[in-house]
Structure formats: C-alpha cells, structure tokens
Amino acid sequence: MAVIHTPRVAWDGARAFVSAATTDVYWWLSEAIGRYLGLMYQFDLANTRIRLQGEDAHFAEAGVWRARLEELLHSRPDLLPLVQQLVSETSCRLTR
C-alpha cells in the first residue's frame, strides 16, 4: 500500500486549483468543489478567481490554498482520496 503524503496533496491541489481559477476549467472545478468539499470552498475559489484577475497574486493564492487544503485534510482525512481525484482531474483538464 502506498503512503500518501498529505502536505504534498495539499500543495499539488493548491497549484492546480489556482491555475484553473483563470481558465475555463474553473467552471467544472467550482461545481466539483461545491459538491464535494462544500459551498465555502466554492466561494473561496470564486474569490481566488476575482483576486487573480486584478493582480498577479498567483503565488500568494497558491499558499492560501495549500494551507486551506492541508487544514481540510488534517480535520477530514477521509477526504484525501477525493481531493487527490480532484487534483488529478483538474491537472488533466488544464493540459487539454
């Protein structure tokens, strides 16, 4: 059985989610996050999208999302497979 490094999943998720926030993948990701992680995370993604349109805050937003996802996975370790799947699917959609 493979060991899953939670901070790595959080960091990969942060990078993918922030990258997706300014692309057409945002619409799919926003719906998926709202459905699986909750409306507050969907709201946070919408705010990220708005902040990225006004300035070059990519690295700051990635840091915020890394902390947000790490906290989520710490409090809800059962969501780790789901977050991994969201990260994987988001990354695939970004390369299309």
Buried (B, 14 or more C-beta within 10 A) or exposed (E): EEEEEBEEBBBBBBBBBBBBBEBEBBEBBBEBBBEBBEEEBBEBBBEBBEBBEEEEBBEBBBBBBBEBBBEBBEEEEEBBEBBBEBBEBBBEBBEE
